[in-house]
Amino acid sequence: MIASVDIPGRWRSFFESDSLTTRISNLAIQWPEHRHLQVMHNELHTFHPEFAQSLIESPADNIKQGTRVLHEFISERFGKSIKPFLRILSLPHDRLRLVKELRSEDVFSMVAVEAIVSRISAVRPMTYVGRFRCRSCGKITLVDQEDENVLISPMECVGTIEAAGCGLPRSKTEWTLVTRTEELVDTQFIELQEMPENVDSGAQPERISALAEQDMAGRLKPGDRLIANGYLYTRQQGTPSRPSPVLEMRLSLQSIEMQNRVYDEVGINEDDIENIKEITARPDLLDFVARSIAPSIEGYQHIKRSLALQLFGGVARRHQDGRRMRGDIHILMLGDPGTGKSQLIDYMADLSPRGVKASGQSASKAGLTATAVKDELSGGRWTLEAGALVLADLGLAAIDELDKMNSEDRSAMHEGLEQQRIHVNKAGINAQLNCRAPVVAAANPNDSKFRLDKAFSAQTSLEASLISRFDVIWTMLDKPDKTHDSEVVSRILKNRRGARPEELKQGQRSISVHVESGVTMNIDGDEEVLSPHFMRKYVAHARLNCTPSLDDQASDIIRDFYIGTRDPRERENVDDGYARIAITPRGAEAAIRLTEASARLHLREVATAEDAKTAIMIMEHWRSEMMHGYFDEVELSTGKSVSQRKNQDIIIDVIRRLSDGKGIHEDTIVGECDREGMSETKVKEILWKLSEAGVLYNPRHGIYELG
């Protein structure tokens, strides 16, 4: 262990090396655009191993003295009076910790914490030295401020070396805090949370508060993934009158290493890449990958194909005018209870390298998106806290029981689904957070059972504006079918008989699960599928290294599909010009994303006609299952069928023709609409809906005019 008196000399010798002197010279030239000197820990280890170890064991004193020596070195060597900060990066691997792994032996030593930012406070100035003026004599007394939450005032007026104080105790005088700009330091409180993929099943993510100072303050936002380098310290819990012996650990942030490069945590080696290339050579690749999604669930191969493409996703692009076009595919599963929706949701969240799970029964608007909250840690100030969509950035968000959320909370998802960003405007905080993640969601119909004789829009409480933002929407019906039922129950029996039993250990259930870590695994001893471990690597590799574009043939196929589907002459049931709109531009964009995803699945840089045909097959399948041969995308996006839109237009036309500026009576409207075959009940129902929507104005009872 190096003595404290030897530390300044070690730092000076280190800074005088040729490589460091050059970097310090560049820093002096680039000041104040660059305000810190980055030093890799392995550089210190190469220079002096014992000195590098002393930094790990006593970081606060080492960094403080190193910073002071750096200031003196710049002043002497380059003649500049600047005060850059010393930042230590790339700590040894044995210092890397998850938040849940931090223990008492780590306190006061330097650690690297792998985490995600879940909450940030506003940046505020703080002073490390309190200058207090005595009201009795006017002299200044200096007090070191060691606690960021408590201002420590002098016990007595002792003054300074230059001017002694009057000696009065705290009880007999009053103090005024005097601040100087050069003594203020920017600070920000940051809450670091366990990364979702590292949270144990059934456990809640661990959190730790970090204090960012100087140029570290204001750099992070909720959803950022990072390795936070710093040293742990403690703060007392409880109140001043009732302190607790249990201490809270906090992290003094010294440097950060951003981890937002997608899927770095997966760890793909050369052998993995060779195995991926071998898998992609299979002629039945899409079906093989689809079977590997929730293999314990029988059937739903068409749904699993779309989920497989969702994992790989399309390519996000930036238009020349700056507009971003998302590549992620959103999938909604609407179905009867007991059809396996929740299990598929759970598996997708576990399968994605960065999956985040949420449930509509327990999630709010703030829990899904982001919000500003008051934080006691930062003195009751407003802080920005990330929700599930933001935490899933560059991963996947799985939302179960979407119909159980109230409509106001669901409406907050609109921006996150389409623009893939969340705006927060509250309590003076105006922020934009990324949520670039595909969403897979599940919901039940209103009566917990889909009826084929009722319109789709009348059977769900989900808003039409929300439904229209999903690229693929599956309806999962629980219909008796002897062959299918036999396959399902056989699969259930095999699952139960072949699964490992949980063991009771000391009165508690063991929740450890054996997961295959090879390339493939066998289900029930006869079906080979990809292991979840390898699937994560496969998806990460494809997303990182493959950005396919459509070739001419694929573009022509999608163009012909869009035009042919949209042309009313290609369909029946064209009613007085009120044709069903079978596809809108959003549908064309969904087909393009699915085509790109199919190419990514095969690791192709060009999306071919085969990929386009796969995408159109999925599009036609889910649209056919939802509304059979009468698919109407306008009904999907507005919640109004062709007949409803026609009847509304008839009523509005009647009011426009007969109104004399004073409105028209309800009975007159009913009489006119009766000639069009509309019942009195139907007319009154539409009048009420149009009034609620603000289309009609109801100045007096029974009188209507256009709004």
Secondary structure, 3 states (H helix, E strand, C coil): CCCHHHHHHHHHHHHCCHHHHHHHHHHHHHCCCCCEEEEEHHHHHHHCHHHHHHHHHCHHHHHHHHHHHHHHHHHHHHCCCCCCEEEEECCCHHHEEEHHHCCHHHECCEEEEEEEEEEEECCEEEECEEEEEECCCCCEEEEECCCCCCCCCCCECCECCCCECCCCEHHHCCEEEECCHHHEEEEEEEEEECCHHHCCCCCCCCEEEEEEEHHHCCCCCCCCEEEEEEEEEEEEEECCCCEEEEEEEEEEEEEEEECCCCCHHHCCCHHHHHHHHHHHCCCCHHHHHHHCCCCCCCCCHHHHHHHHHHHHCCCCEECCCCCEECCCCCEEEEECCCCCHHHHHHHHHHHCCCEEEEECCCCCHHHHCEEEEEEHHHCCEEEEEECHHHHCCCCEEEEECHHHCCHHHHHCHHHHHHCCEEEEEECCEEEEEECCCCEEEEECCCCCCCCCCCCHHHHCCCCHHHHCCCCEEEEECCCCCHHHHHHHHHHHHHHHHHCCCCCEECCEECCCCCCCCCCEEEECCCEEEECHHHHHHHHHHHHHHCCCEECHHHHHHHHHHHHHHHCHHHCCCCECCECCCCCCHHHHHHHHHHHHHHHHHCCCCEECHHHHHHHHHHHHHHHHHHHCCCCCHHHHHHCCCHHHHHHHHHHHHHHHHHCCCCCEEHHHHHHHHHCCCCCHHHHHHHHHHHHHCCCEECCCCCEEEEC
